[in-house]
């Protein structure tokens, strides 16, 4: 299981993504059950995002796609 991420961590790691696109994507993935959003009652409020069980089940598929992409890139060079 992967650790939860805060919004600003995601913004920094996803080079070139706008705040609006990230917000919309996270909302969509939350609505689809892929991402869990946890709000902590603190001041200031803290929100963390983590993969749900459904989201975790996508990891092998994404890793396979990453391997294919890297192999294709190496072949195309």
Number of C-alpha atoms within 10 A of each C-alpha: 8 7 8 16 14 14 16 11 11 14 15 10 9 11 8 8 12 11 13 9 10 15 13 12 12 18 15 13 17 18 11 12 14 18 21 20 18 13 11 11 9 8 6 7 8 12 15 16 18 19 22 17 13 12 16 15 12 13 12 10 11 11 11 11 12 12 12 12 12 12 11 11 10 9 8 7 5
